[in-house]
Every structure is written in structure tokens, then in C-alpha cells.
Amino acid sequence: MHALLISDGDMRYRNTEEKTVIMYLTKRKVLILNLLFALLATAACDPVPTETDTTSKEDIRLKFRLFNNCQPIELLIGVSLGKDKDNRVNLTETELRNFIESRLRSARIPIELNASGKSTRMVDHLYAGVNTVGISFRIELEFNKVLDDPLSSTYGTATTWETGMLGHFGIPDSVKENKALMLSGFQEHLDEFITKYLRANQEYCK
């Protein structure tokens, strides 16, 4: 059996080393505790967003998409009934324009028009389009805003809000029923647009 001999010098060195390690660990604990206290303090100063804060952010996004100071908007219509010989809708651009325009005016949303029924300048516009292929159809409603590019000092229009739907006519079907089905689809999405547009421009649309 071998005996382990440790001199007084070695013992003093080991004690010094142990004290150094203990001091290092103590400093780490203090540092970790300070970090935890700092995190807790930050959390206390920055509370979890409330429902009001979330709504405010939604309003900001909505204003970017639909706010235009309630200035007159141009109404653009697109009707494409495909190449089907049997016209399942018999909907004209004039009929669709009158349908949408009457609802916008009822909601007190101004429309940009001249004598020919078209805008004479670049303004925000609402596009309403319908496409049919066989027994299927697609409805589109888009709001396009005039946006400035400060880097190039130019401006143009971009779609900032849109909605729509896909559907199909019943079998057997009739022109009258199909037109009513399509216009009811437009009515649903128009109601959504009018509600959100007036919400974004409520201080100016009076």
C-alpha cells in the first residue's frame, strides 16, 4: 500500500486554488441572479399586449389598405362570360356597375365620375370582376390605392385589399337563378368592403 505525502506548500497551493474556484463560482451565481432580476424587471415594464393594443394594430393595417380620406373612388367593372354558347348568366357590365354603384352610394361612399361615366384622373379604384367557364364562376373585388414612390418621385396604383369566391351553377340551372346567385355573392363581399372601408374612413365619410 502506497502512502500519499503532501507537503505544506502543496497544501497551501491547493487551498488557494480551491478558494479561487469558489470565488469564481460565486461570481457566476451573482451574475446569473442579476440577469434574472433584470429580465423580471423588463417583463414588468413591458406587459403582455392587451386586446385594445391588438385592435389598434388591426386598425392601422386596415387604414393602410382602405383609407383614402373618403375621396371619390373610381369603379372598374370586368365581365367575362367565357365562350360557352349557352349563356348561363346573361349579366352585362352595365347591370353589374349599376348594382355595385347603387350600394356604394347607399353607404355614402363617393364615386369618381365624369360625363362618360369614367374617371378623368388617377384615383383609388374598386375593381369588380366576374369570370365564367362552363358551370363554374369566379367573383373578384379589389381595392386599389394610388401610392407614391419617394425614391423615384413617381406614383401608381396597387391592390391593397381584395376578396372573392369560387362557385358553380346548379344543374339544372336557369339564367335568372344564376344571375341572382352571382349578384348575391357580390352583395356579400360588397357588404364586407363597405363595412371595412367606412371603419377605416369613419372620421371623413359623413
N, C-alpha and C positions, 0 to 999 in steps of 0.2 A: 504494500500500500504506500503510495507516494504522498508526501505532505506538501501542501501549497504554502509557500512562505511569501509573505507580503511585507515589504519594508514600510517604514513610517513615511518615507517620501511618496511611495506609490499610493499609500492610503490617503495622504493629503491631496494628491493629484486626482484620485478617484472622487473624493468628497467635493472637490472644486468642480469637477466635470458634472457630477450629479446636480449640484446647485445651479450650474449654468443651464442644464436641460430643464430643470424645474422652473427657472425663471422664464425660459423661452416658452414653455407650455402655458405658464400663467399669462404671459403677454398675449398669446394667441387666444386664450379664453376671453380676456378683456376685450380684444379686438372684435371677436365674434359677437360678444354681448353688445358692444357699441353699434355694430352693424344691425343687429336685430332691433335695438331701440330706435335706430334711425329709420328702418323700414316701417316700424309700427307708427312712428310719428308722421311719416309721409302718407301712410294709409289713412291716418286720422284727419290729415289736412286735405286729402283728396278722396272724398266719399264716393260710393258707388253711384253712377248716374241714375237719376230718378226718372219716372215716366214722363215728367214735364220736359226734362232735357232731351229725351228721345224724340218727343213730339216736335220740339223746336228744330232738331236736325232734319226731321221729315219735312217740316215747313220750308226750311232753307232749300232742300233738294227740289221741293215742289215749285218754289218760286223760280229757281233756275230753269226748270222745264217749261213753265207756263206763264210766268209773269211777263207782262208787256205794258203795264200801266193802263190796262184796259183800252188800248188804242185799237182802232178798227183792224180787223184781220181779213185777209182775202180767202175766199172759199174756192178751192180747186176740186173738180169732180172728174173721176175716171170710171167709165163703164165699158167693160169688155165682156161680151156675151159669147165669145168663142165662135166656132164655125159650125156649131150644131144647127142643122136645118130646122129642127123643131125648137123654136124659141120658148124656153120654159119659164121665162121671166117677163119679157116684153117691158123692161124698165129702161127709160131713156135718161140721158144726163140731165135734162130739164126737170124731169119728175124728181130725181134724186136731189138736185140742187134745191128745188122748192121745198122738199121735205126737210132737209137739213137747215136751210136758211130760216124757215118759219120757227123752228125750235130754238135756234140761236137767238133770234130776235125776241122770242117769248121770254128768254132768260136775260134779256137786255145786254147781250153781247154784240157790240157794233161790228158791222161788216163793211169792208172797203170796196166801194163800187164806183164806176163811172157810168156814163150813158149806155155803154155797150155791155155793162154787167161785169166788166173785168177791171182789175186794179191798174192804175197808170204808174205806179212806183213800186219799189221793192219793199214789201211789208211782211210781217209774220203771216203765215197762211195755214189753214186747216185743209188737209187733203183727205177726201173721202173716195175710196175706190172699191169696185166690186168686179170680180172675175168669175166666170162660169165655164166649166168644162164638163159636158155631159150632165150628169145629175149632181155634180159637186160644185160648190161655190166658195169663194173667199171674200171676206169683208175686211177692209183696212181703214183705219182712221189715224192720221198722223198730224201732229202739230209741229210746224217748222218755224224757227225763230231766225231773225236777222242777227248775226253775230259779227263783231268786229275782230280783226286780227291786228293787234297793236304792232307786231313786228313788221308786217308788210304794209300796214296802213290801208288794208283792203277789207271788204266785208262781203258776206254771202249768207245763205240760209243753210240750216242744219236741222235735222229731226231731233227734237229734244223730248218728245213724248209720243208714244204710239200704243195702239191696241188693235184688236181684230179677232177674227174667228174663222174657223173652217166648218162647213156644214154640207148637207146634201138634201136634195128634194125627196119627197116621199114617192112611193110607187103604189098605185097610180097617182099621178100628180096633175095639177091644173095650173094655168098661168096665173090665175087670181090668187090661189093659195101660195104659190111660190113667191110671188111679189110680196104678199103680206108677211111671209116668213122672213124674207130678206130685209124688209123695212123694219120689222120688229127687232132684228139683230142690230141694225143701225141705231135704232132707238135706245137699246140697252147700252151700247158703247157711247152714244151721244150723251146720255144721262151721266155716265162716268166722267166724260170730258167736261161737261158743263159744271158738275159739282166741284171738280178739282180746279178748273180754271177760275171759277168765282172765289174759291177758297184762296188761291194764290193772289187774286186781284181784288179782294173784298174791300179794300180801302178806297178803290178807284172806280169800281163798277157800281154806280148808284143811280 
